[in-house]
Amino acid sequence: MNRHFDAARSAEAVREVISSKSSVALHEPWFRGNEQKYVQECVASGWVSSVGAYVDRFEQDISRTTGSPYAIAVVNGTAALHVCLLLVGVRPGDEVLLPSLTFIATANAVRYCGATPHFIDSEMSTLGVDARKLGDYLREITVRRGDGYYNRLTGARLAAIVPMHTFGHPVDLDGLIPVSDKFRLAIVEDAAESLGSYYRGKHTGLFGKVAALSFNGNKIVTTGGGGAILTADSEIARRAKHLTTTARIADRWTFVHDEVGFNFRLPNLNAALGCAQLEQLEYFVACKRSLAEKYRSALSNVPGLRFVSEPPYARSNYWLNAVLVESGSIDDRNALLEALAHRGIGARPAWALMHGLPMFRDCPRMSLETAESIERSLVNLPSSAWLDPKPAGPAQNT
Ligand SMILES: *Cc1c(COP(=O)(O)O)cnc(C)c1O
């Protein structure tokens, strides 16, 4: 127990950062640009559904914004992850490595492929995959056979790894990539939370074979609901588009589909909203980084709390701000959540770890002490970009 932790004092420090006097949600979208204009144009055009100019434009905008040679817009981030796993060849019976500390979509997507999630630990500093611990673990439990590495205990092939950039903080990719290479694991980045986050100057989502983005309503940029697949490989990109648009063979007069595809395309109406939101990404990142700096500075003098800062190699989008209760005591964490709720401040704990959920309880896993400690001690703080508005950027009402 940390004697010095004072939940009320901590909550007051948070309150001071948030200028708004009324109650504040954890994260809200902000429509301050061309959203109305583009959505109205889209409705007026009549093309609101599965085809239209805004989908193409949105894909080009994502490509330009991230530097990814290809971007395929889809219906949500979960569908993007699902298809990403298929694209790198995850097959029924395979195991896929992923952090236990993640949103449910990451683990569900593995199951949709008939594969088994294999849970790995996270680091306290980045909240992402602990590459060193993973390397040691894989040396111990794997055996090499022909086309890859197999789990000695279950006999399953280890097909892929899904690093997730938690709350927008990039994982230690220089640590992770050599481990993935050695054990022939395809990297599928779950970049759902990290649009606008860079690892050593390169956008997250460009480090593996494929990556998934999300444009859900609570993300830094929203299409209402939506997602995207990123890749640098033209053949994978072609296949991603094909699989997510019912696998129809392009032909004017016939409806022929050459495999069981998915109806995962993003409607044009959602893409219109997305085009307007993407224009403001850098502005939102600037607001969020400034808000994060205020939290960091206000909380640095509060005993027993540690603000989660971006790793030294990163520029994080600070999608969700987070603090850790240093005592690691769930009672302290709950006291902080209570004190914040009492002041109308929308805070929340970390996700319940995947390996504790009933459908994933029997999945293989390494020791997960750090993830468990993060689960007990983490609290997310209000992080909407509008909480710290900067002078208007160029994308406002153009
Ligand atoms: C938001 C999110 C997703 C995708 O969610 P959708 O709501 O399906 O767009 C996937 N993984 C993580 C870590 C997320 O935060």
The ligand as a Gaussian input file, in Angstrom:
#p B3LYP/6-31G(d) Opt

LIG

0 1
 C      -11.490000       0.392000     -31.283000
 C      -10.585000      -0.762000     -31.336000
 C      -10.719000      -1.777000     -32.310000
 C      -11.765000      -1.793000     -33.394000
 O      -12.992000      -1.437000     -32.965000
 P      -14.279000      -1.148000     -33.893000
 O      -15.231000      -0.593000     -32.891000
 O      -14.689000      -2.456000     -34.470000
 O      -13.929000      -0.164000     -34.954000
 C       -9.791000      -2.798000     -32.310000
 N       -8.809000      -2.853000     -31.402000
 C       -8.639000      -1.906000     -30.467000
 C       -7.495000      -2.009000     -29.522000
 C       -9.531000      -0.847000     -30.385000
 O       -9.363000       0.085000     -29.423000

